[in-house]
């Protein structure tokens, strides 16, 4: 960032927009006290913010809430225990007491109230946080923040990976913060969401503020309106293939210890084909993807490879030409780009690693031009997505599984991902994608399956 000056007032919602790498998330981190600027200062509630020191416990300034792009819900704890930890300030000992001895804490009733509101949102009771989708985890974190009555709220890509129904709930929550006098600063690429919630819009580019306006003039950012590669009415129905399928899924059901999440999934996938899973948060899209990758057990069903070769859960989990890129980036921030890539290639022979990394990087020329000794923490959201995609391609998979690949990406970077997927198809790679961005789904998909909570996934037409 360079010479950024911005005032935010009580009860105002200000949105930061602009391409990946413009400095939006960096500005949020500076305001939160997480990143120290070279010059300048940040004043919050008439007090100057002191910045986080490396290797010390990070806490945002008092009365300021910060929701990062990647959720911080502990999956090994129940939702109510996650809420108790979030409400309890202090050291590690008090956090342990929050979980083990909740009856002795004065804030127990607040945690119970949040759980009741959260379960009302889910329309069901949940005791296992691992069963929550990314969107549901984000709603849980926001409900927890609201109980703390912050006077300022920072949101980093709050709609990333959210279905339209969850976005509507998110808008209601943010509006409740605003009505309570809370100032909200958010960065976001979903312009429909920005229009619906923002009082003022700040466009950033190359670390500086380019323009400021009310939300009626958001169209000043003309790059956002570039058309996708193809639109719905240009997409023809894909004819059924006659060659042997690469993977056949028959009546697959999977989930966690507490129950099945998706039911009776059946389809055949062929070489150079893209299949997308769509549907609301919590409907089982990501769980199905993990089961296909061999990361989760399936409760029933069969999986065949190359026609009639049935394979087991254990074999699918091994290196057999299937690679998955998770929505939550598995990047080590303090390691360099090169070190992250070497970790992804650690199962390869030492002589093969260089060639494998070079081959995977060819799909992302921009990443090649970045110094590979640069720490991953200094990459923009789009560059980090490029890095994890390269990691997924290093093993030269025949099938690539992508969980929400466009979450938190600006429209120009989304179009770059569309182009890369078209290249991967040309090179004979098949892909299964979970996604909420329907324009992206229409642009890249050959077939689409819609997931609904508790129902069998159904193939739908791209023209719908």
RODO-2510 file (C-alpha; in nm, 4 decimals, decimal comma):
residues 464
     n   res          X          Y          Z
     1     x     0,0000     0,0000     0,0000
     2     x     0,1074     0,3582    -0,0566
     3     x    -0,0346     0,6708     0,1111
     4     x    -0,3763     0,5202     0,1850
     5     x    -0,6045     0,7530     0,3841
     6     x    -0,9575     0,6517     0,4815
     7     x    -1,2177     0,7521     0,7407
     8     x    -1,5039     0,5228     0,8446
     9     x    -1,7891     0,6510     1,0581
    10     x    -2,0262     0,4980     1,3108
    11     x    -2,2928     0,2811     1,1476
    12     x    -2,1301     0,3004     0,8030
    13     x    -2,0505     0,0063     0,5750
    14     x    -1,7509     0,0698     0,3486
    15     x    -1,6534    -0,1834     0,0816
    16     x    -1,3062    -0,2188    -0,0702
    17     x    -1,3115    -0,3444    -0,4306
    18     x    -1,0403    -0,3960    -0,6888
    19     x    -0,8292    -0,6698    -0,8477
    20     x    -0,6391    -0,9329    -0,6513
    21     x    -0,3135    -0,7834    -0,5266
    22     x    -0,4562    -0,4301    -0,4988
    23     x    -0,3889    -0,4167    -0,1234
    24     x    -0,7409    -0,4712     0,0138
    25     x    -0,6611    -0,7542     0,2555
    26     x    -0,3346    -0,5855     0,3523
    27     x    -0,5288    -0,2739     0,4529
    28     x    -0,7602    -0,4857     0,6712
    29     x    -0,4607    -0,6504     0,8368
    30     x    -0,3060    -0,3102     0,9106
    31     x    -0,6298    -0,1797     1,0616
    32     x    -0,6591    -0,4942     1,2754
    33     x    -0,3043    -0,4508     1,4054
    34     x    -0,1798    -0,7670     1,2380
    35     x     0,0523    -0,6016     0,9833
    36     x     0,2793    -0,3103     1,0707
    37     x     0,2901    -0,0324     0,8063
    38     x     0,6171     0,1377     0,7104
    39     x     0,4686     0,4839     0,7676
    40     x     0,1435     0,6365     0,8883
    41     x    -0,0909     0,5453     1,1701
    42     x    -0,4350     0,4006     1,2356
    43     x    -0,6681     0,5536     1,4926
    44     x    -0,9529     0,3482     1,6327
    45     x    -1,2042     0,4916     1,8802
    46     x    -0,9688     0,7875     1,9487
    47     x    -0,6750     0,5565     2,0281
    48     x    -0,3729     0,4765     1,8133
    49     x    -0,3472     0,1069     1,7219
    50     x    -0,0333    -0,0793     1,8295
    51     x     0,0745    -0,3474     1,5881
    52     x     0,1200    -0,7173     1,6312
    53     x     0,4682    -0,8424     1,7152
    54     x     0,5882    -1,1585     1,5375
    55     x     0,5642    -1,4842     1,7350
    56     x     0,3252    -1,3241     1,9864
    57     x    -0,0426    -1,4091     2,0277
    58     x    -0,2492    -1,1934     1,7925
    59     x    -0,5618    -1,0208     1,9203
    60     x    -0,7484    -0,7490     1,7342
    61     x    -0,7991    -0,4240     1,9269
    62     x    -1,0693    -0,4353     2,1928
    63     x    -1,4225    -0,3810     2,0534
    64     x    -1,3033    -0,4643     1,7002
    65     x    -1,4156    -0,7847     1,5286
    66     x    -1,2141    -0,9412     1,2457
    67     x    -1,3499    -1,2172     1,0214
    68     x    -1,0695    -1,3513     0,8014
    69     x    -1,1321    -1,5077     0,4619
    70     x    -1,0399    -1,8552     0,5841
    71     x    -1,2554    -1,9577     0,8790
    72     x    -1,1007    -2,0249     1,2186
    73     x    -1,3465    -2,2856     1,3433
    74     x    -1,1799    -2,5805     1,5215
    75     x    -1,3351    -2,8876     1,3613
    76     x    -1,2405    -3,1175     1,6499
    77     x    -1,4635    -2,9103     1,8822
    78     x    -1,8405    -2,8769     1,8751
    79     x    -1,9976    -2,5507     1,7516
    80     x    -2,0876    -2,4518     2,1093
    81     x    -1,7276    -2,5066     2,2262
    82     x    -1,6016    -2,2929     1,9384
    83     x    -1,8374    -2,0197     2,0536
    84     x    -1,7186    -2,0466     2,4166
    85     x    -1,3560    -2,0122     2,3101
    86     x    -1,4358    -1,7097     2,0965
    87     x    -1,6218    -1,5357     2,3779
    88     x    -1,3535    -1,5967     2,6412
    89     x    -1,0579    -1,3553     2,6433
    90     x    -0,7327    -1,4393     2,8134
    91     x    -0,4616    -1,7028     2,8091
    92     x    -0,4644    -2,0676     2,7121
    93     x    -0,5664    -2,1819     3,0621
    94     x    -0,8878    -1,9785     3,0521
    95     x    -0,9640    -2,1144     2,7041
    96     x    -0,9364    -2,4703     2,8352
    97     x    -1,1722    -2,3830     3,1183
    98     x    -1,4145    -2,2447     2,8615
    99     x    -1,4512    -2,5929     2,7130
   100     x    -1,4050    -2,8199     3,0158
   101     x    -1,5868    -2,6142     3,2802
   102     x    -1,8495    -2,4131     3,0900
   103     x    -2,0967    -2,4182     3,3807
   104     x    -1,8635    -2,2025     3,5882
   105     x    -1,8362    -1,9225     3,3305
   106     x    -2,0559    -1,6128     3,3499
   107     x    -2,0836    -1,6017     2,9704
   108     x    -2,2325    -1,9527     2,9361
   109     x    -2,5783    -1,8124     2,8637
   110     x    -2,4378    -1,6006     2,5781
   111     x    -2,2849    -1,9106     2,4170
   112     x    -2,6121    -2,1016     2,4560
   113     x    -2,8045    -1,8141     2,2940
   114     x    -2,5662    -1,8128     1,9960
   115     x    -2,6018    -2,1874     1,9561
   116     x    -2,9811    -2,1585     1,9558
   117     x    -2,9708    -1,8853     1,6907
   118     x    -2,7206    -2,0832     1,4829
   119     x    -2,9287    -2,4020     1,4951
   120     x    -3,2352    -2,1992     1,3982
   121     x    -3,0401    -2,0822     1,0919
   122     x    -2,9432    -2,4441     1,0105
   123     x    -3,2939    -2,5719     1,0886
   124     x    -3,1276    -2,8650     1,2668
   125     x    -2,9058    -2,9500     1,5624
   126     x    -2,5331    -3,0015     1,4975
   127     x    -2,2781    -3,1327     1,7483
   128     x    -1,9836    -3,1841     1,5126
   129     x    -1,8122    -2,8791     1,3589
   130     x    -1,6569    -3,0999     1,0901
   131     x    -2,0066    -3,1354     0,9426
   132     x    -2,0375    -2,7605     0,8837
   133     x    -1,9796    -2,6140     0,5398
   134     x    -1,7540    -2,3118     0,4925
   135     x    -2,0573    -2,0838     0,4725
   136     x    -2,2077    -2,2243     0,7906
   137     x    -1,8780    -2,1779     0,9742
   138     x    -1,8674    -1,8159     0,8596
   139     x    -2,2202    -1,7505     0,9868
   140     x    -2,1234    -1,9088     1,3218
   141     x    -1,8223    -1,6783     1,3518
   142     x    -2,0319    -1,3717     1,2737
   143     x    -2,2945    -1,4658     1,5330
   144     x    -2,0147    -1,5028     1,7865
   145     x    -1,8692    -1,1642     1,6941
   146     x    -2,2087    -0,9958     1,7277
   147     x    -2,2360    -1,1069     2,0917
   148     x    -1,9142    -0,9179     2,1630
   149     x    -2,0883    -0,5916     2,0593
   150     x    -1,7979    -0,4607     1,8487
   151     x    -1,8002    -0,0971     1,7422
   152     x    -1,5978    -0,1875     1,4303
   153     x    -1,6058    -0,4993     1,2137
   154     x    -1,3535    -0,6081     0,9484
   155     x    -1,4621    -0,8673     0,6903
   156     x    -1,2205    -1,0219     0,4385
   157     x    -1,4124    -1,1701     0,1406
   158     x    -1,7169    -1,2649     0,3527
   159     x    -1,9161    -1,4184     0,0620
   160     x    -1,6328    -1,6429    -0,0638
   161     x    -1,7766    -1,9910    -0,1087
   162     x    -2,1286    -1,8932     0,0029
   163     x    -2,4526    -1,9995    -0,1631
   164     x    -2,7137    -1,7309    -0,2366
   165     x    -2,9252    -1,8366     0,0639
   166     x    -2,6275    -1,7972     0,2986
   167     x    -2,5414    -1,4588     0,1433
   168     x    -2,8947    -1,3383     0,2247
   169     x    -2,8407    -1,4399     0,5889
   170     x    -2,5020    -1,2656     0,5847
   171     x    -2,6632    -0,9404     0,4618
   172     x    -2,9120    -0,9521     0,7489
   173     x    -2,6324    -1,0038     1,0023
   174     x    -2,4229    -0,7162     0,8674
   175     x    -2,7285    -0,4919     0,8648
   176     x    -2,7849    -0,5801     1,2321
   177     x    -2,4258    -0,4731     1,3084
   178     x    -2,4854    -0,1436     1,1267
   179     x    -2,8111    -0,0725     1,3103
   180     x    -2,6245    -0,1196     1,6397
   181     x    -2,3854     0,1596     1,5375
   182     x    -2,1016    -0,0679     1,4272
   183     x    -1,8678     0,0591     1,1542
   184     x    -1,7989    -0,2126     0,8934
   185     x    -1,5019    -0,2292     0,6569
   186     x    -1,5046    -0,5187     0,4113
   187     x    -1,3231    -0,6274     0,0971
   188     x    -1,5235    -0,8208    -0,1580
   189     x    -1,5413    -0,9250    -0,5247
   190     x    -1,9135    -1,0056    -0,5324
   191     x    -2,0474    -0,6736    -0,6611
   192     x    -2,4141    -0,7675    -0,6224
   193     x    -2,3431    -0,8182    -0,2524
   194     x    -2,1443    -0,4926    -0,2375
   195     x    -2,4321    -0,2993    -0,3947
   196     x    -2,6843    -0,4455    -0,1511
   197     x    -2,4994    -0,3678     0,1726
   198     x    -2,2513    -0,0796     0,1228
   199     x    -2,2898     0,2905     0,1972
   200     x    -1,9601     0,3767     0,0319
   201     x    -1,7292     0,1968    -0,2102
   202     x    -1,3514     0,2426    -0,2287
   203     x    -1,1750     0,1085    -0,5369
   204     x    -0,8115     0,0133    -0,4824
   205     x    -0,5464    -0,0591    -0,7416
   206     x    -0,1747    -0,1298    -0,7009
   207     x    -0,1793    -0,0487    -0,3303
   208     x    -0,3479     0,2894    -0,3593
   209     x    -0,7030     0,4259    -0,3468
   210     x    -0,8120     0,4958    -0,7042
   211     x    -1,1672     0,6248    -0,6483
   212     x    -1,4327     0,6571    -0,3775
   213     x    -1,8051     0,6793    -0,4446
   214     x    -2,1462     0,5786    -0,3170
   215     x    -2,2693     0,2408    -0,4342
   216     x    -2,4668     0,3901    -0,7230
   217     x    -2,1401     0,4566    -0,9052
   218     x    -1,9754     0,1185    -0,8643
   219     x    -1,9772     0,0712    -1,2414
   220     x    -1,6697     0,2948    -1,2534
   221     x    -1,4781    -0,0317    -1,2213
   222     x    -1,5383    -0,1318    -1,5803
   223     x    -1,3142    -0,4408    -1,5743
   224     x    -1,5689    -0,6172    -1,3585
   225     x    -1,8223    -0,6372    -1,6388
   226     x    -1,6143    -0,8388    -1,8841
   227     x    -1,8207    -1,1252    -2,0211
   228     x    -1,7443    -1,4891    -1,9362
   229     x    -1,5965    -1,7130    -2,2038
   230     x    -1,9447    -1,8346    -2,2907
   231     x    -2,2883    -1,7616    -2,1552
   232     x    -2,5729    -1,9970    -2,0681
   233     x    -2,7581    -1,9508    -2,3972
   234     x    -2,4413    -2,0367    -2,5899
   235     x    -2,3918    -2,3659    -2,4090
   236     x    -2,5147    -2,6722    -2,5927
   237     x    -2,6208    -2,9942    -2,4251
   238     x    -2,3240    -3,2313    -2,4171
   239     x    -2,3710    -3,5549    -2,6109
   240     x    -2,3106    -3,8779    -2,4225
   241     x    -1,9701    -4,0326    -2,4817
   242     x    -1,9200    -4,3800    -2,6266
   243     x    -1,5647    -4,4401    -2,5000
   244     x    -1,4889    -4,6089    -2,1670
   245     x    -1,5405    -4,3803    -1,8669
   246     x    -1,2366    -4,2718    -1,6688
   247     x    -1,4256    -4,2988    -1,3386
   248     x    -1,7675    -4,4478    -1,2645
   249     x    -1,9445    -4,3614    -0,9375
   250     x    -2,2368    -4,5911    -0,8482
   251     x    -2,4814    -4,5115    -0,5649
   252     x    -2,2103    -4,3495    -0,3507
   253     x    -2,3028    -4,2316    -0,0015
   254     x    -2,0618    -4,0667     0,2377
   255     x    -2,0199    -3,8463     0,5405
   256     x    -1,8745    -3,8451     0,8895
   257     x    -1,9195    -4,0536     1,2053
   258     x    -2,2395    -3,8702     1,2967
   259     x    -2,4167    -3,9486     0,9699
   260     x    -2,4297    -3,9382     0,5905
   261     x    -2,3989    -3,5965     0,4238
   262     x    -2,4644    -3,6879     0,0599
   263     x    -2,6772    -3,9722    -0,0740
   264     x    -2,6844    -4,1991    -0,3816
   265     x    -2,4408    -4,0072    -0,6028
   266     x    -2,4017    -4,1761    -0,9430
   267     x    -2,2259    -4,0550    -1,2590
   268     x    -1,9618    -4,1432    -1,5169
   269     x    -1,6684    -3,9161    -1,5969
   270     x    -1,4709    -3,9246    -1,9192
   271     x    -1,1313    -3,7961    -2,0277
   272     x    -1,1165    -3,4179    -2,0832
   273     x    -1,4515    -3,3577    -1,9130
   274     x    -1,5495    -3,1021    -1,6487
   275     x    -1,8264    -3,1878    -1,4019
   276     x    -1,9492    -2,9278    -1,1515
   277     x    -2,1312    -2,9773    -0,8211
   278     x    -2,3631    -2,6893    -0,7222
   279     x    -2,6113    -2,6347    -0,4391
   280     x    -2,6534    -2,4676    -0,0991
   281     x    -2,3928    -2,4708     0,1767
   282     x    -2,4137    -2,7925     0,3771
   283     x    -2,5648    -3,0020     0,0973
   284     x    -2,2608    -3,2319     0,0707
   285     x    -2,0701    -3,1014    -0,2336
   286     x    -1,7287    -3,0771    -0,0661
   287     x    -1,7891    -3,3973     0,1312
   288     x    -1,8578    -3,5823    -0,1952
   289     x    -1,5410    -3,4382    -0,3447
   290     x    -1,3362    -3,5590    -0,0455
   291     x    -1,4921    -3,9049    -0,0692
   292     x    -1,4051    -3,9283    -0,4402
   293     x    -1,0490    -3,8219    -0,3526
   294     x    -1,0283    -4,0986    -0,0931
   295     x    -0,9996    -3,8529     0,1979
   296     x    -1,3279    -3,9614     0,3575
   297     x    -1,4836    -4,3085     0,3812
   298     x    -1,7988    -4,3820     0,1891
   299     x    -2,0809    -4,5684     0,3612
   300     x    -2,1958    -4,7560     0,0543
   301     x    -2,1546    -4,7574    -0,3215
   302     x    -1,8897    -4,8531    -0,5743
   303     x    -1,6163    -4,6734    -0,7655
   304     x    -1,4730    -4,8053    -1,0933
   305     x    -1,1655    -4,6834    -1,2835
   306     x    -1,1030    -4,7223    -1,6590
   307     x    -1,4242    -4,9072    -1,7323
   308     x    -1,4687    -5,2121    -1,5108
   309     x    -1,1850    -5,2012    -1,2550
   310     x    -1,3481    -5,1630    -0,9137
   311     x    -1,1284    -4,9929    -0,6583
   312     x    -1,1468    -4,9705    -0,2822
   313     x    -1,1405    -4,6744    -0,0485
   314     x    -0,7769    -4,7460     0,0433
   315     x    -0,6556    -4,7630    -0,3164
   316     x    -0,8370    -4,4452    -0,4133
   317     x    -0,6696    -4,2615    -0,1268
   318     x    -0,3244    -4,3521    -0,2558
   319     x    -0,1500    -4,1806    -0,5469
   320     x    -0,3557    -4,3161    -0,8382
   321     x    -0,3893    -4,0138    -1,0637
   322     x    -0,6433    -3,8244    -0,8524
   323     x    -0,5435    -3,4898    -0,6968
   324     x    -0,7560    -3,2530    -0,4879
   325     x    -0,7197    -2,8796    -0,4187
   326     x    -0,9055    -2,7901    -0,0994
   327     x    -1,0916    -2,4628    -0,0536
   328     x    -0,8897    -2,3785     0,2587
   329     x    -0,5454    -2,3161     0,1086
   330     x    -0,2830    -2,5612     0,2308
   331     x    -0,0026    -2,3062     0,1990
   332     x     0,2709    -2,2425     0,4527
   333     x     0,2812    -1,8638     0,4738
   334     x     0,6360    -1,8389     0,6082
   335     x     0,7799    -2,0691     0,3429
   336     x     0,8747    -1,9412    -0,0011
   337     x     0,6911    -2,0279    -0,3208
   338     x     0,9675    -2,2731    -0,4113
   339     x     0,9554    -2,4423    -0,0698
   340     x     0,5772    -2,4839    -0,0909
   341     x     0,6130    -2,6430    -0,4342
   342     x     0,8870    -2,8788    -0,3163
   343     x     0,6657    -2,9939    -0,0299
   344     x     0,3898    -3,0761    -0,2784
   345     x     0,6412    -3,2798    -0,4822
   346     x     0,7962    -3,4621    -0,1863
   347     x     0,6606    -3,8037    -0,2936
   348     x     0,8332    -3,7792    -0,6301
   349     x     1,1833    -3,8949    -0,7052
   350     x     1,4364    -3,6165    -0,6526
   351     x     1,5218    -3,6135    -1,0236
   352     x     1,1547    -3,5862    -1,1204
   353     x     1,0650    -3,2927    -0,8950
   354     x     1,2153    -3,0154    -1,1085
   355     x     1,0453    -3,1384    -1,4263
   356     x     0,7131    -3,1886    -1,2479
   357     x     0,7178    -2,8383    -1,0996
   358     x     0,8197    -2,6824    -1,4313
   359     x     0,5411    -2,8694    -1,6154
   360     x     0,2759    -2,7632    -1,3611
   361     x     0,3884    -2,3995    -1,3641
   362     x     0,3464    -2,3706    -1,7409
   363     x    -0,0275    -2,3147    -1,6898
   364     x     0,0428    -2,0053    -1,4785
   365     x     0,3009    -1,7771    -1,6465
   366     x     0,2332    -1,5037    -1,3900
   367     x     0,3490    -1,7316    -1,1094
   368     x     0,6671    -1,8166    -1,3009
   369     x     0,7505    -1,4456    -1,3193
   370     x     0,7279    -1,4061    -0,9397
   371     x     1,0557    -1,4631    -0,7544
   372     x     1,0335    -1,8138    -0,6099
   373     x     1,2202    -1,7032    -0,2971
   374     x     0,9262    -1,4768    -0,2088
   375     x     0,7291    -1,5791     0,1042
   376     x     0,3838    -1,7149     0,0252
   377     x     0,2328    -1,4721     0,2770
   378     x     0,3192    -1,1854     0,0390
   379     x     0,1090    -1,3273    -0,2451
   380     x    -0,2314    -1,1876    -0,3319
   381     x    -0,5401    -1,4083    -0,3098
   382     x    -0,5256    -1,4770    -0,6832
   383     x    -0,1571    -1,5658    -0,6710
   384     x    -0,2152    -1,8003    -0,3770
   385     x    -0,4894    -1,9731    -0,5765
   386     x    -0,2442    -2,0163    -0,8642
   387     x     0,0074    -2,1669    -0,6216
   388     x    -0,2348    -2,4261    -0,4810
   389     x    -0,3477    -2,5186    -0,8326
   390     x     0,0150    -2,5771    -0,9308
   391     x     0,0559    -2,7918    -0,6188
   392     x    -0,2430    -2,9993    -0,7292
   393     x    -0,0963    -3,0470    -1,0778
   394     x     0,2558    -3,1448    -0,9713
   395     x     0,1660    -3,5145    -0,9447
   396     x     0,0410    -3,5079    -1,3076
   397     x    -0,3131    -3,6252    -1,2210
   398     x    -0,5649    -3,7635    -1,4670
   399     x    -0,8462    -3,6228    -1,2510
   400     x    -0,8215    -3,2883    -1,0689
   401     x    -1,0740    -3,2071    -0,7940
   402     x    -1,1246    -2,8355    -0,7171
   403     x    -1,3210    -2,7157    -0,4127
   404     x    -1,4531    -2,3606    -0,4728
   405     x    -1,1675    -2,2541    -0,7042
   406     x    -1,3018    -1,8974    -0,7578
   407     x    -1,3731    -1,8131    -0,3915
   408     x    -1,2298    -1,4683    -0,3137
   409     x    -1,1012    -1,4061    -0,6668
   410     x    -1,1597    -1,0933    -0,8728
   411     x    -1,3411    -1,1334    -1,2090
   412     x    -1,0207    -1,0938    -1,4162
   413     x    -0,8526    -1,3731    -1,2170
   414     x    -1,1675    -1,5877    -1,2479
   415     x    -1,1371    -1,5561    -1,6257
   416     x    -0,7717    -1,6657    -1,5961
   417     x    -0,8861    -1,9777    -1,4093
   418     x    -1,1455    -2,0432    -1,6826
   419     x    -0,8698    -2,0284    -1,9441
   420     x    -0,6441    -2,2630    -1,7436
   421     x    -0,9275    -2,5169    -1,7134
   422     x    -0,9738    -2,5086    -2,0919
   423     x    -0,6004    -2,5803    -2,1290
   424     x    -0,6169    -2,8681    -1,8818
   425     x    -0,9064    -3,0199    -2,0780
   426     x    -0,7030    -2,9912    -2,3999
   427     x    -0,4217    -3,1812    -2,2281
   428     x    -0,6559    -3,4692    -2,1385
   429     x    -0,7162    -3,3847    -1,7726
   430     x    -1,0674    -3,4256    -1,6276
   431     x    -1,1975    -3,2050    -1,3476
   432     x    -1,4684    -3,2182    -1,0819
   433     x    -1,5479    -2,8780    -0,9332
   434     x    -1,7649    -2,7494    -0,6492
   435     x    -1,8678    -2,3894    -0,7074
   436     x    -2,1242    -2,1189    -0,6235
   437     x    -2,0313    -1,8813    -0,9063
   438     x    -2,2838    -1,9912    -1,1692
   439     x    -2,1319    -1,7775    -1,4461
   440     x    -1,8070    -1,9674    -1,3919
   441     x    -1,9945    -2,3002    -1,3843
   442     x    -2,1625    -2,2216    -1,7161
   443     x    -1,8317    -2,1176    -1,8699
   444     x    -1,6315    -2,4299    -1,7850
   445     x    -1,8717    -2,7205    -1,7248
   446     x    -1,9747    -3,0053    -1,9535
   447     x    -2,2211    -3,1382    -1,6948
   448     x    -2,3650    -3,0076    -1,3683
   449     x    -2,5056    -3,1931    -1,0655
   450     x    -2,7249    -3,0125    -0,8158
   451     x    -2,6986    -3,1108    -0,4489
   452     x    -2,9800    -3,0552    -0,1995
   453     x    -2,9694    -3,1311     0,1709
   454     x    -3,0879    -3,4863     0,2358
   455     x    -3,1662    -3,5602    -0,1303
   456     x    -3,0048    -3,7522    -0,4134
   457     x    -2,7900    -3,5255    -0,6375
   458     x    -2,9527    -3,4672    -0,9774
   459     x    -2,7935    -3,3782    -1,3105
   460     x    -2,9337    -3,0484    -1,4383
   461     x    -2,9183    -2,8668    -1,7696
   462     x    -2,6645    -2,5883    -1,8147
   463     x    -2,9393    -2,3732    -1,9622
   464     x    -3,1332    -2,3688    -1,6316
***
